[in-house]
Amino acid sequence: MKAVQFAHFGERDVLEYIDVATPKPKNDDLLIEVTAAGVNFVDIRERMGVYGRPETHVGHIDLPHISGLQAVGTVMEVGPSGDRSRIGAKVMSYLPAGGGYAQFAVAPAKLSVQLPTSIDETAMAALPTQGLTAYLMLTACTQLRPGESVLVQGASGGVGSIAVQIARILGAGLVLGTAGSEKKRQFVRSIGADFAVDYNRPDWPKDVLGKTGGRGVDILLESIGREIFEQNFECLATFGRYIIFGSTRGPGKPFEPRRLMKKSQSISGIYLPVYLAKADLLQEALQFFVEQVANGKLRPQVSQTLPLSQAAEAHRLLEEQKTVGVIVLNPKR
Ligand SMILES: NC(=O)c1ccc[n+]([C@@H]2O[C@H](COP(=O)([O-])OP(=O)(O)OC[C@H]3O[C@@H](n4cnc5c(N)ncnc54)[C@H](OP(=O)(O)O)[C@@H]3O)[C@@H](O)[C@H]2O)c1
């Protein structure tokens, strides 16, 4: 089968579009013929060899590696203890071990949910990793209560755009999103945010305070880092919960935790693979996405669809912040 693999960590030119052996499903795994594979910012970090470093704190990648944390496809085969009745079904899968940048991928049975035949497969491929991260941050991690305000940093990105929509579905009050260009801010408003904030302006926290009557927000989701990390505390409310899920601009300065006492605030982090220990929660969330897309409340945003052979171009567009939503690779083109 064709796949995009890297044998060394590095820049985009380490990605090779080559022939590799089709994987075999083990245990109760599913072998799916991939029709659409979603791209994540995490894939770039994997390619660069960022995971497993002491300063990164999480992750590990063995080489050679095929990236791709999510795919939609048809079940062609199951492992020796698998459920053969799933053969022929269309599924959306979270692939924690990667492998989605390929014509065939092995997917854990528990992390694959059946899709209605009428659903848009490309759009569903934009959901699993970004959606699970967003959903868990707003539920298990910060326990959003109806009416609470939420600020989503990087709200036009894959995780951010789903987080804005899930916050709305879960009954958030005010939803604010940040983005770096007017085009992206327009998009953030179009997916349900009440206001879109330009976080490249140094005094952007004033906008958030202005929109919240000086109180600040109850929940803050952040994956940017650097100066944005410190600025967030200017607009986090009393009892506010702040969750960190990435560092696209690099980490912020060290933080003195006793500062949190003054306003009874909390700060936490998430690394999605840790939730594999709670696979039922992941499955429940994937099922929630299928229902919410079917009833029209959740609209996954596909930025571009590119042939699988152009995975390096997908990485370039993400690295240069040229996307709105998620890029999806098509292994059949
Ligand atoms: N913790 C976890 O388990 C987990 C799971 C999934 C993803 N993540 C992390 O979540 C973050 C978002 O992932 P994603 O797939 O949604 O990425 P994405 O689609 O590229 O979105 C990232 C957003 O960050 C903003 N950004 C600011 N500075 C940037 C920079 N220097 N480079 C790139 N983007 C920058 C961009 O918006 P503007 O152009 O508007 O600034 C962009 O919309 C990443 O850090 C990723 O590693 C973490």
The ligand as an ORCA input file, in Angstrom:
! r2SCAN-3c Opt
* xyz 0 1
  N      -2.631     18.011     24.627
  C      -3.084     17.207     23.693
  O      -3.373     16.035     23.920
  C      -3.256     17.759     22.302
  C      -4.054     17.114     21.354
  C      -4.215     17.713     20.098
  C      -3.555     18.909     19.811
  N      -2.768     19.460     20.746
  C      -2.089     20.739     20.519
  O      -3.084     21.686     20.290
  C      -2.591     22.723     19.489
  C      -3.536     22.959     18.351
  O      -3.531     21.834     17.486
  P      -4.353     21.901     16.120
  O      -4.167     20.600     15.445
  O      -5.688     22.430     16.392
  O      -3.459     22.990     15.352
  P      -3.868     24.115     14.300
  O      -5.067     23.722     13.551
  O      -2.622     24.451     13.578
  O      -4.269     25.345     15.242
  C      -3.301     26.003     15.999
  C      -3.697     27.457     16.151
  O      -2.679     28.075     16.905
  C      -2.458     29.375     16.408
  N      -1.016     29.656     16.467
  C      -0.457     30.661     17.181
  N       0.850     30.675     17.042
  C       1.168     29.684     16.195
  C       2.411     29.207     15.671
  N       3.571     29.788     15.983
  N       2.355     28.156     14.836
  C       1.182     27.579     14.512
  N      -0.023     27.983     14.994
  C      -0.013     29.040     15.834
  C      -3.016     29.453     14.996
  O      -3.948     30.518     14.952
  P      -3.595     32.012     14.483
  O      -2.985     31.922     13.110
  O      -4.909     32.658     14.512
  O      -2.640     32.566     15.509
  C      -3.792     28.148     14.819
  O      -5.144     28.370     14.533
  C      -1.170     22.308     19.087
  O      -0.262     22.904     19.960
  C      -1.193     20.807     19.301
  O       0.093     20.306     19.532
  C      -2.612     18.920     21.980
*
